[in-house]
Amino acid sequence: MNIINKAAAIGGGVIGAGWVARLLLNGIDVSIFDPDPEASRKVGEVMKGARRAYKQMLPGGLPKEGKLTFAKTIAEAVADADFIQESVPERLDLKHKVLAEIDAHAPANAIVGSSTSGIKPTDMQVAMKKHPERLVVGHPFNPVYLLPLVEIVGGEQTFPEAIEVAKELYASIGMKPVVVRKEIEAFVGDRLLEAAWREALWLVKDGICTVEELDDIMRYSFGLRWAQMGMFQVYRVAGGEAGMRHFMAQFGPCLKWPWTKLMDVPEFNDELVDLIATQSDEQAHGLSIRELEKIRDDNLVAIMEALSRQNKGKGWGAGALHKDYTKQLAKLAAKMTPAKAPAKAKPAKKAAKPAKAEKPTKAGKPAKADKAKKSKKKG
Ligand SMILES: NC(=O)c1ccc[n+]([C@@H]2O[C@H](COP(=O)([O-])OP(=O)(O)OC[C@H]3O[C@@H](n4cnc5c(N)ncnc54)[C@H](O)[C@@H]3O)[C@@H](O)[C@H]2O)c1
């Protein structure tokens, strides 16, 4: 079922560990490199949380987990991987250093995804001297093991084939790949989040509301709407029977009123950090980050399961994908557990299908390199 034979994770922090969890829980072996001496413990914590969430999604049992290996170097981690996901801190100099090393040691046909929240792939792939054409941004959302969306962005040197293979790879582990049509900083998700975050900081700084009140205003109202219909479809419905045209006629002109601070950024000084952090501590009511993670995961699973029963049982939005993903995992679990499998099922050595794993070669064929350098992946 899996088209990834072996994956490598470079960086095992919040996001890297989330990728590791999703891959392992899909039965895929992962080799990880992270210089933090605490990396193994931290990844273990995330794995615990991920297993807990997947057990709720799959009461019949989880697939046999892939094997996790801690490598001593990037070279060792990527040596025989066909999919590599980079999740090191958001600094261009560090991304360059790490991607250059990945590129130097990874098999030529491996796809390289970067978790960057906003750096353009064109600016990162200049560091890849051998095969820059196989780099894509694969921007996930935290927690990576539960939230299905991944924004795929290609740079000027990225092969269109690499985008196609990346789409397949991410979809094979239960994700919803959306290809961003033009390369811009921060892509689509973080553009939206940054606008809301900037405004939220102003509202708290100016004493209009506390962080808790702001979160309540969001989670008791449009947050619920967004999770199931997004922005445009919600507004279409809000336009009444005349739909979007009426909505735009009514609310379009308000956009010109000075309601928001738009591009102004509040000064990021100690005072602002203290204000936000202190109010955030009060809002937590003593719950630790790990406890909040459990609550978040339980709620996310519950929301996706509820959505999976909507639309006459076909599922709606993330719920429809959740339905398919849990079916796929249950099938994988049955294949991998001989005792629970039907009589004729053979114990699978590995989840991966070698035949399909060949596909990434399309991205790495040196023959196409010159052509791809001319044909930018745009539009
Ligand atoms: N945190 C989020 O919500 C979020 C969401 C989407 C994308 N991202 C992106 O994911 C990437 C990682 O962010 P994070 O939040 O996981 O950061 P993090 O600080 O939690 O983790 C970064 C990890 O990289 C490791 N690292 C540092 N140098 C390294 C090197 N040379 N080689 C290998 N590992 C190295 C660190 O030890 C650390 O464990 C960033 O590009 C970020 O923009 C973050």
The ligand as an ORCA input file, in Angstrom:
! r2SCAN-3c Opt
* xyz 0 1
  N       6.048     24.687     14.649
  C       5.134     24.788     13.728
  O       3.942     24.962     14.009
  C       5.491     24.664     12.260
  C       4.452     24.379     11.350
  C       4.784     24.159     10.010
  C       6.107     24.239      9.590
  N       7.088     24.526     10.506
  C       8.474     24.576      9.993
  O       9.126     23.368     10.353
  C      10.526     23.595     10.552
  C      10.914     23.119     11.936
  O      10.162     23.836     12.891
  P       9.892     23.246     14.374
  O       8.755     24.043     14.912
  O       9.810     21.779     14.336
  O      11.229     23.689     15.116
  P      11.892     23.042     16.410
  O      12.783     24.065     16.967
  O      10.834     22.425     17.280
  O      12.750     21.822     15.819
  C      13.871     21.998     15.016
  C      14.754     20.774     15.225
  O      15.831     20.831     14.286
  C      16.993     20.370     14.967
  N      18.173     20.827     14.253
  C      18.893     21.975     14.418
  N      19.945     21.980     13.576
  C      19.895     20.821     12.872
  C      20.714     20.251     11.858
  N      21.800     20.873     11.406
  N      20.376     19.041     11.362
  C      19.287     18.371     11.826
  N      18.479     18.874     12.790
  C      18.769     20.083     13.290
  C      16.858     20.912     16.375
  O      17.685     20.205     17.285
  C      15.381     20.726     16.635
  O      15.091     19.461     17.227
  C      10.736     25.088     10.321
  O      11.138     25.305      8.996
  C       9.347     25.674     10.568
  O       9.152     26.880      9.886
  C       6.822     24.729     11.825
*
